[in-house]
Amino acid sequence: MEAHSKETAEAYDLIVVSSFGEKSPYFLRNCTTVGFTEQLDFRWVKKEKTKASITFAIAKGTEAVSLPQSPFGGIWIEDSLSSSALEGFIRAVLEDLSHRGIPFVKIIQPPRPYEQNLDLINYLLFKAGFQQESMVSHQFFMGKKKIKKLVQRENTKYLTKTKDLGLKIQSGPIQNFGFLQEIKIWNQSRGYDILFDESRLISQVSEFPERYFLISILKDGKAQAHTLGVKLVPDGMYYYLAATKPKSPIKNLGEMCLFQLFNLAADQKLNFIDLGSSDSDTGANHSLIFFKSRFSNDISNKVNWTLKLK
């Protein structure tokens, strides 16, 4: 068994390059991470074909994180790969990071709809000595045909409601960033922390405008709610930065925004919608989980793994 593992590993090369200027289905792998000196792609290559990869933001002498300031980073299997070859990749990456003098490694492994080999990856990270630091559950709505059917089934109801309330729905690419100030003001008035980096978000939208969509609900020309849809990967939509105007006379604004996100996903012919996690400071946010359960048919965990190399 040991000979087989060694032979498998020797058939692969570990290639390490800057992630900047590269292209990846998960585009945030190629975006700058503030406060880190380097951002590197680690690729497990066989016969000039990448089989697995991971991107780390590197703070020299401190840590390597995949990826901070993003929903996740993690290991991506890009072609058929045996478990022993994947184990060899993890071992090779850790050896390289150790040689670079990195004492601490963190991997934020995405939920299953993004990486179908989630369970195997998590198992091998555990076997490599990683410890589970935290976990959050993401709710999903899976299935291109199911998304389309939901939209067809509910469309008349929401169109009628929009008309009866005199609302205007705007949905499409981001034209300006005034909505961010409204989201900040609305959330601050509710006592919520501002958890997004405005300048970084603007930079990402400017660099990848085709990946971001803004949904707004207006009454008499004034915004009542905003939601961002982000195509983190080409076949999925991520529900992000939902906010509603405090004391708005319009009820169920969150539900209406979410339906418009489904409408957008149907137009884009996407395979899944990621409704994100539902955590509070004290634990699971059960009321939010219940709200999302009306628009979800699957759930998968995002796991934060950590390892001390020295």
The 8 nearest C-alpha neighbors of each residue, nearest first, counted from 0:
[[1, 3, 2, 4, 5, 6, 83, 7],
 [0, 2, 4, 3, 5, 6, 7, 83],
 [1, 3, 5, 0, 4, 6, 7, 8],
 [2, 4, 0, 6, 1, 5, 7, 83],
 [5, 3, 7, 1, 6, 2, 83, 8],
 [4, 6, 2, 8, 3, 7, 9, 1],
 [5, 7, 3, 9, 4, 8, 2, 10],
 [8, 6, 4, 10, 5, 9, 84, 3],
 [7, 9, 5, 87, 10, 6, 11, 84],
 [8, 10, 6, 11, 7, 5, 12, 4],
 [9, 11, 8, 7, 45, 6, 12, 46],
 [12, 10, 45, 9, 44, 8, 43, 13],
 [13, 11, 44, 43, 14, 45, 10, 9],
 [12, 14, 43, 42, 44, 15, 11, 41],
 [13, 15, 42, 41, 12, 43, 16, 44],
 [16, 14, 41, 40, 42, 39, 13, 17],
 [17, 15, 40, 39, 18, 14, 41, 42],
 [16, 18, 39, 19, 40, 38, 15, 37],
 [17, 19, 39, 40, 29, 21, 38, 16],
 [20, 18, 29, 21, 17, 30, 38, 31],
 [19, 21, 18, 22, 29, 17, 30, 23],
 [20, 22, 19, 18, 29, 23, 17, 28],
 [23, 21, 20, 29, 26, 24, 18, 28],
 [22, 24, 25, 26, 21, 28, 29, 27],
 [23, 25, 232, 26, 233, 22, 231, 28],
 [26, 24, 232, 23, 231, 27, 28, 233],
 [25, 27, 23, 28, 24, 29, 231, 22],
 [28, 26, 30, 29, 25, 69, 231, 23],
 [29, 27, 26, 30, 25, 54, 18, 23],
 [28, 30, 19, 27, 18, 26, 21, 31],
 [31, 29, 27, 28, 32, 19, 203, 26],
 [30, 32, 33, 29, 38, 19, 27, 28],
 [31, 33, 35, 34, 30, 56, 68, 67],
 [34, 32, 35, 31, 68, 36, 199, 67],
 [33, 35, 32, 36, 58, 56, 57, 31],
 [36, 34, 58, 57, 33, 37, 56, 32],
 [35, 37, 58, 57, 34, 59, 38, 56],
 [38, 36, 57, 35, 56, 39, 58, 17],
 [37, 39, 56, 55, 18, 57, 17, 54],
 [40, 38, 17, 18, 55, 54, 16, 37],
 [39, 41, 54, 18, 16, 15, 53, 17],
 [42, 40, 15, 53, 52, 14, 54, 39],
 [43, 41, 52, 14, 13, 51, 44, 49],
 [42, 44, 13, 51, 50, 49, 12, 52],
 [45, 43, 49, 12, 48, 11, 50, 47],
 [44, 46, 11, 48, 47, 12, 10, 49],
 [45, 47, 48, 44, 11, 49, 10, 12],
 [46, 48, 45, 44, 49, 12, 11, 50],
 [49, 47, 44, 45, 46, 50, 43, 78],
 [50, 48, 44, 43, 51, 42, 45, 47],
 [49, 51, 78, 77, 43, 44, 76, 48],
 [52, 50, 76, 43, 77, 75, 49, 42],
 [53, 51, 42, 75, 41, 74, 43, 76],
 [52, 54, 74, 41, 40, 73, 75, 55],
 [55, 53, 40, 39, 65, 41, 28, 72],
 [56, 54, 65, 64, 39, 38, 63, 57],
 [55, 57, 38, 64, 63, 37, 35, 65],
 [58, 56, 63, 37, 35, 38, 59, 55],
 [59, 57, 35, 62, 61, 36, 63, 60],
 [60, 58, 61, 57, 101, 62, 36, 100],
 [59, 61, 101, 100, 58, 62, 102, 99],
 [60, 62, 59, 58, 101, 102, 103, 63],
 [63, 61, 103, 58, 101, 104, 57, 102],
 [62, 64, 57, 104, 56, 55, 58, 105],
 [65, 63, 105, 66, 55, 56, 106, 104],
 [66, 64, 72, 55, 106, 73, 54, 107],
 [65, 67, 72, 64, 71, 69, 55, 56],
 [66, 68, 69, 64, 65, 32, 71, 56],
 [67, 69, 66, 32, 70, 33, 71, 196],
 [70, 68, 71, 67, 66, 27, 72, 32],
 [71, 69, 68, 72, 66, 67, 109, 107],
 [72, 70, 107, 69, 66, 109, 108, 73],
 [73, 71, 66, 65, 107, 108, 109, 106],
 [72, 74, 108, 107, 106, 65, 53, 109],
 [73, 75, 53, 52, 76, 108, 51, 72],
 [74, 76, 52, 51, 77, 53, 73, 114],
 [77, 75, 51, 78, 50, 52, 74, 116],
 [76, 78, 50, 51, 75, 49, 79, 52],
 [79, 77, 50, 76, 80, 51, 49, 48],
 [80, 78, 50, 81, 77, 76, 51, 82],
 [79, 81, 78, 84, 50, 85, 82, 76],
 [82, 80, 84, 83, 85, 79, 86, 7],
 [81, 83, 85, 84, 86, 80, 119, 123],
 [82, 84, 86, 81, 85, 4, 87, 7],
 [85, 83, 87, 81, 86, 82, 7, 8],
 [86, 84, 88, 82, 87, 83, 81, 89],
 [85, 87, 83, 89, 88, 84, 82, 90],
 [86, 88, 84, 90, 85, 8, 89, 91],
 [89, 87, 85, 91, 86, 90, 92, 43],
 [90, 88, 86, 92, 91, 87, 93, 85],
 [89, 91, 87, 93, 88, 92, 94, 86],
 [92, 90, 88, 94, 93, 89, 87, 95],
 [93, 91, 95, 89, 94, 90, 88, 96],
 [94, 92, 96, 90, 95, 91, 97, 89],
 [93, 95, 97, 91, 92, 96, 90, 98],
 [94, 96, 98, 92, 97, 93, 91, 99],
 [97, 95, 99, 93, 98, 94, 101, 92],
 [96, 98, 94, 100, 99, 95, 101, 93],
 [99, 97, 95, 100, 96, 94, 101, 93],
 [100, 98, 96, 97, 101, 95, 59, 60],
 [99, 101, 97, 98, 60, 102, 96, 59],
 [100, 102, 60, 97, 96, 62, 99, 103],
 [103, 101, 308, 309, 307, 62, 61, 100],
 [102, 104, 307, 62, 308, 101, 306, 63],
 [105, 103, 63, 306, 305, 62, 64, 307],
 [104, 106, 305, 64, 304, 65, 63, 306],
 [105, 107, 65, 304, 73, 303, 64, 108],
 [108, 106, 303, 71, 73, 72, 302, 65],
 [107, 109, 73, 302, 301, 106, 72, 71],
 [110, 108, 301, 71, 113, 73, 107, 111],
 [109, 111, 301, 300, 299, 112, 113, 114],
 [110, 112, 114, 115, 113, 117, 299, 109],
 [113, 111, 114, 110, 115, 271, 299, 109],
 [112, 114, 111, 110, 109, 115, 232, 235],
 [115, 113, 111, 116, 112, 117, 75, 110],
 [114, 116, 111, 117, 112, 113, 118, 110],
 [117, 115, 114, 119, 118, 120, 111, 76],
 [116, 118, 120, 111, 115, 119, 114, 121],
 [119, 117, 121, 120, 116, 122, 115, 111],
 [120, 118, 122, 121, 116, 117, 123, 82],
 [121, 119, 117, 123, 122, 118, 124, 116],
 [120, 122, 124, 118, 119, 123, 117, 125],
 [121, 123, 119, 125, 120, 124, 118, 126],
 [122, 124, 126, 120, 125, 121, 127, 119],
 [125, 123, 127, 121, 126, 122, 129, 120],
 [124, 126, 129, 122, 123, 128, 127, 121],
 [127, 125, 123, 128, 124, 122, 129, 121],
 [128, 126, 124, 125, 129, 123, 90, 89],
 [129, 127, 125, 126, 130, 124, 306, 305],
 [130, 128, 306, 125, 305, 124, 304, 127],
 [129, 131, 305, 304, 132, 306, 128, 125],
 [130, 132, 304, 133, 303, 305, 129, 302],
 [133, 131, 303, 304, 130, 305, 134, 302],
 [134, 132, 303, 131, 302, 135, 304, 301],
 [133, 135, 302, 301, 303, 300, 136, 132],
 [134, 136, 301, 300, 276, 137, 302, 133],
 [135, 137, 300, 276, 299, 301, 138, 298],
 [138, 136, 276, 275, 299, 298, 300, 139],
 [137, 139, 298, 274, 297, 275, 295, 273],
 [140, 138, 273, 297, 295, 272, 274, 298],
 [139, 141, 295, 296, 272, 271, 297, 294],
 [142, 140, 271, 139, 270, 296, 272, 297],
 [141, 143, 270, 145, 144, 271, 146, 140],
 [142, 144, 270, 146, 145, 269, 268, 147],
 [145, 143, 147, 146, 142, 148, 270, 265],
 [144, 146, 148, 142, 147, 143, 149, 141],
 [147, 145, 149, 143, 144, 148, 265, 142],
 [146, 148, 144, 150, 265, 145, 149, 151],
 [149, 147, 145, 151, 150, 146, 152, 144],
 [150, 148, 152, 146, 151, 147, 153, 145],
 [151, 149, 147, 153, 148, 152, 154, 262],
 [150, 152, 148, 154, 149, 153, 147, 155],
 [151, 153, 149, 150, 154, 148, 155, 156],
 [154, 152, 150, 156, 151, 155, 149, 157],
 [153, 155, 157, 151, 156, 150, 152, 158],
 [154, 156, 158, 157, 153, 159, 152, 151],
 [157, 155, 159, 154, 153, 158, 160, 152],
 [158, 156, 160, 159, 154, 155, 161, 153],
 [157, 159, 155, 161, 160, 156, 154, 162],
 [160, 158, 162, 156, 157, 161, 163, 155],
 [159, 161, 157, 163, 162, 158, 164, 156],
 [160, 162, 166, 158, 164, 159, 163, 157],
 [161, 163, 165, 159, 160, 164, 158, 166],
 [164, 162, 160, 165, 161, 159, 166, 158],
 [165, 163, 161, 162, 166, 160, 249, 218],
 [166, 164, 162, 163, 161, 218, 167, 219],
 [167, 165, 218, 161, 164, 217, 162, 168],
 [166, 168, 217, 216, 218, 169, 165, 161],
 [167, 169, 216, 215, 217, 170, 166, 214],
 [168, 170, 215, 214, 216, 167, 171, 213],
 [171, 169, 214, 213, 168, 215, 212, 172],
 [170, 172, 212, 213, 173, 214, 169, 263],
 [171, 173, 212, 213, 211, 174, 208, 209],
 [172, 174, 213, 175, 212, 171, 211, 176],
 [173, 175, 172, 176, 171, 213, 177, 208],
 [176, 174, 173, 177, 178, 179, 172, 201],
 [175, 177, 178, 179, 174, 173, 201, 180],
 [178, 176, 179, 180, 175, 181, 182, 174],
 [177, 179, 181, 176, 180, 182, 225, 175],
 [180, 178, 182, 181, 177, 176, 183, 197],
 [181, 179, 183, 182, 178, 177, 184, 176],
 [182, 180, 178, 184, 183, 179, 185, 177],
 [181, 183, 179, 185, 180, 184, 242, 186],
 [184, 182, 180, 186, 181, 185, 187, 179],
 [183, 185, 181, 187, 182, 186, 188, 180],
 [186, 184, 182, 188, 183, 187, 244, 181],
 [185, 187, 191, 189, 183, 188, 184, 182],
 [188, 186, 190, 184, 189, 191, 185, 183],
 [189, 187, 185, 186, 190, 184, 191, 245],
 [190, 188, 186, 187, 191, 185, 245, 184],
 [189, 191, 187, 188, 186, 192, 185, 193],
 [192, 190, 186, 187, 189, 193, 188, 194],
 [191, 193, 194, 190, 187, 186, 183, 189],
 [194, 192, 195, 191, 183, 186, 187, 196],
 [193, 195, 192, 196, 191, 240, 197, 183],
 [194, 196, 193, 197, 200, 199, 240, 68],
 [195, 197, 199, 198, 200, 194, 193, 68],
 [196, 198, 200, 199, 195, 201, 179, 202],
 [199, 197, 201, 200, 196, 202, 203, 195],
 [200, 198, 202, 196, 201, 197, 203, 195],
 [199, 201, 203, 197, 202, 198, 196, 204],
 [202, 200, 204, 198, 199, 203, 205, 197],
 [201, 203, 199, 205, 200, 204, 198, 206],
 [204, 202, 206, 200, 205, 201, 207, 199],
 [205, 203, 208, 207, 201, 206, 202, 200],
 [204, 206, 202, 203, 208, 207, 201, 200],
 [205, 207, 203, 204, 208, 202, 201, 209],
 [206, 208, 204, 209, 205, 210, 203, 211],
 [209, 207, 204, 210, 205, 211, 206, 172],
 [208, 210, 207, 211, 172, 212, 204, 230],
 [209, 211, 230, 208, 229, 207, 212, 231],
 [212, 210, 229, 208, 209, 228, 172, 204],
 [213, 211, 172, 228, 171, 227, 173, 229],
 [212, 214, 227, 173, 171, 170, 226, 172],
 [213, 215, 170, 226, 169, 225, 227, 212],
 [216, 214, 225, 169, 224, 168, 213, 217],
 [215, 217, 168, 224, 223, 167, 222, 169],
 [218, 216, 222, 167, 221, 223, 220, 166],
 [217, 219, 166, 221, 220, 167, 222, 165],
 [220, 218, 221, 217, 166, 165, 167, 222],
 [219, 221, 218, 217, 222, 167, 166, 216],
 [222, 220, 217, 218, 219, 223, 216, 224],
 [223, 221, 217, 224, 216, 218, 220, 215],
 [222, 224, 244, 217, 216, 243, 221, 247],
 [225, 223, 243, 216, 215, 242, 222, 244],
 [226, 224, 215, 242, 214, 241, 243, 216],
 [227, 225, 241, 214, 240, 213, 239, 256],
 [226, 228, 213, 239, 212, 240, 214, 238],
 [227, 229, 212, 238, 237, 239, 211, 236],
 [230, 228, 211, 237, 236, 231, 210, 212],
 [229, 231, 236, 210, 232, 235, 233, 237],
 [230, 232, 25, 229, 237, 26, 236, 235],
 [231, 233, 25, 230, 24, 235, 234, 26],
 [234, 232, 235, 230, 24, 231, 269, 25],
 [233, 235, 269, 270, 232, 271, 236, 230],
 [236, 234, 271, 269, 232, 272, 230, 270],
 [235, 237, 230, 272, 229, 273, 228, 271],
 [236, 238, 273, 229, 228, 272, 239, 230],
 [239, 237, 274, 228, 273, 227, 275, 236],
 [238, 240, 227, 241, 228, 237, 226, 229],
 [241, 239, 226, 227, 242, 238, 225, 182],
 [240, 242, 226, 239, 225, 227, 243, 253],
 [241, 243, 225, 224, 182, 240, 226, 244],
 [244, 242, 224, 223, 245, 225, 252, 185],
 [243, 245, 223, 247, 185, 224, 246, 242],
 [246, 244, 247, 185, 243, 188, 189, 186],
 [247, 245, 248, 244, 249, 243, 223, 250],
 [246, 248, 249, 245, 244, 223, 250, 243],
 [247, 249, 246, 250, 245, 223, 244, 252],
 [250, 248, 247, 252, 251, 223, 164, 246],
 [249, 251, 252, 248, 247, 253, 254, 255],
 [252, 250, 254, 253, 255, 249, 256, 243],
 [251, 253, 255, 254, 250, 256, 249, 224],
 [254, 252, 256, 255, 251, 257, 243, 241],
 [253, 255, 257, 251, 252, 256, 258, 290],
 [254, 256, 252, 258, 257, 253, 251, 259],
 [257, 255, 259, 253, 258, 254, 252, 260],
 [256, 258, 260, 254, 259, 255, 253, 261],
 [257, 259, 261, 255, 260, 256, 254, 262],
 [258, 260, 262, 256, 261, 257, 263, 255],
 [261, 259, 257, 263, 258, 262, 264, 256],
 [262, 260, 264, 258, 259, 263, 265, 257],
 [263, 261, 259, 265, 260, 264, 150, 258],
 [262, 264, 260, 266, 261, 265, 259, 267],
 [265, 263, 261, 267, 266, 269, 262, 268],
 [264, 266, 268, 262, 147, 267, 263, 146],
 [267, 265, 263, 264, 268, 262, 269, 147],
 [266, 268, 264, 265, 269, 263, 234, 262],
 [269, 267, 265, 266, 264, 143, 270, 234],
 [270, 268, 234, 264, 235, 267, 143, 271],
 [271, 269, 143, 142, 234, 235, 141, 268],
 [272, 270, 141, 235, 140, 142, 269, 236],
 [271, 273, 236, 140, 139, 235, 237, 274],
 [272, 274, 139, 237, 275, 236, 238, 138],
 [275, 273, 238, 138, 139, 272, 237, 137],
 [276, 274, 137, 273, 138, 238, 277, 237],
 [275, 277, 137, 136, 135, 278, 138, 274],
 [278, 276, 284, 288, 287, 283, 275, 279],
 [279, 277, 283, 284, 282, 276, 280, 135],
 [278, 280, 282, 284, 281, 283, 277, 285],
 [281, 279, 282, 278, 283, 284, 277, 191],
 [280, 282, 279, 283, 278, 284, 285, 277],
 [283, 281, 279, 278, 280, 284, 285, 277],
 [282, 284, 278, 285, 279, 277, 281, 288],
 [285, 283, 278, 279, 277, 287, 286, 288],
 [286, 284, 288, 287, 283, 289, 277, 278],
 [285, 287, 289, 288, 284, 290, 277, 291],
 [288, 286, 290, 289, 285, 284, 277, 291],
 [287, 289, 285, 291, 286, 290, 277, 292],
 [290, 288, 292, 286, 287, 291, 285, 293],
 [291, 289, 287, 288, 292, 293, 286, 294],
 [290, 292, 288, 294, 293, 289, 295, 287],
 [293, 291, 295, 289, 294, 290, 288, 296],
 [294, 292, 291, 295, 290, 289, 296, 288],
 [293, 295, 292, 291, 140, 296, 290, 139],
 [296, 294, 140, 292, 139, 297, 293, 138],
 [295, 297, 140, 139, 141, 294, 298, 292],
 [298, 296, 139, 295, 138, 140, 141, 299],
 [297, 299, 138, 137, 139, 136, 300, 296],
 [300, 298, 110, 137, 136, 111, 138, 301],
 [299, 301, 136, 110, 135, 137, 302, 134],
 [300, 302, 110, 109, 135, 134, 108, 136],
 [301, 303, 134, 108, 107, 133, 300, 304],
 [304, 302, 107, 133, 132, 106, 131, 134],
 [303, 305, 131, 106, 130, 105, 132, 129],
 [306, 304, 105, 129, 130, 104, 132, 106],
 [305, 307, 129, 104, 103, 308, 130, 105],
 [306, 308, 103, 309, 102, 104, 305, 129],
 [307, 309, 102, 103, 306, 97, 101, 104],
 [308, 102, 307, 103, 97, 101, 100, 306]]
